[in-house]
Amino acid sequence: MPEIRPARRRSTTRRVPGARRFAALCGAAALALPMLVTAAAPAAAAGPTAVVSMGDSYVSGEAGRWDGNSDTASGGRDGTDRAWTGSGYDPARVYGSTYTSGCDRSDSAEVRSASGVAQTQINLACSGATSANVFRAANGGQSFKGEAPQADQLAAVAAQNTVKLITLSVGGNDLGFGDVISTCVQDYEIWWSYCHDDQQAAVDAKMDAAMAGVGKAVDEVRAVMSAAGYTSSSYRLVLQSYPSPIPRSSENRYPESGWSRTNTGGCPFWNLDADWARDSLVPQISDRLAAVAAAKGVQFLDLRDLLQGREVCSTATRLATPGTLPSATTSEWARFLDMGTTTQGTLQESFHPNHYAQLALGRCLTLLNAQPTGNWSCRNTPGRDASGTYLTAR
């Protein structure tokens, strides 16, 4: 890539080699995004205590297949690919039967990694879900990837278990967050222009409707629990936000010019676009979700800084190599965008919390379970694994 500064408006004439193939790949990406709900059971409930997750990919466990990132395309990918069998790849080892549908509920998803919360851990979240996939069918809910709306699934769970905690992550797909990322990547790779100006306008245009959908999702969860005999005080509802998977420009270990952000790091964003995503877009979404939580009288868990210093291409982390295997203390905690000629896994895993981060998210949930009131932020401790994750009052 030549040493240039991108134009503020997208060119329609300049293309890099492979642009058509790349644009098709980006268009196929379905990145999705998270929220939380908690419960203390009604006297009429029977069955084991349960914690339930609902919503989109950031809580379903998308990208749980990966321990850090590696540019090695074959074998166990320097120890990063948990689906490696020794002779091939079996994603069902991580995602179970949900790999076939694309819901990608991983064995290390937040609800599965939490400890001491409940006897049973139930993951209803599905990668790519919107708020309409949470609503009851009788109230406008839509089936998704061959499954009934998640609120209708919750009704059966609430009848058969003593639900203590429900985690709900939703809103990112209503905002078209996957399209935002795809546009920004294409602006870096193909058009040599910035994305933050037009994409901010696109997000703003969808924000009010998206947050209304989040609010309705909260109401739908409450309605299901009430119909199952739970009182409002017999369970806890916690709404959570999203972490940033990419770092600020000052914390990116690869230069803005050249091909290393694409071919090596898997973080193809211009500096100004990265700064906008990290310090403007993600906080904006978190603040609006916090406002929904306040309006609905539920707890809020802020995850905007969970991946600080652990993002794709961050200076504090490194790729795994044949001589340096992945580590929870030194590897990235988010999945990179695989731009190699031989792909690793699926494109929809890109820019999601990986296995290391999901263990940290489980720790966040465990800590939150001990805080019956208040709003909290969850962060990591530099140089520590998931055990260093902690809460601060928001």
Disulfide bonds with the S-S distance in Angstrom:
Cys103-Cys126 2.01
Cys184-Cys195 1.91
Cys267-Cys313 2.00
Cys364-Cys378 1.94
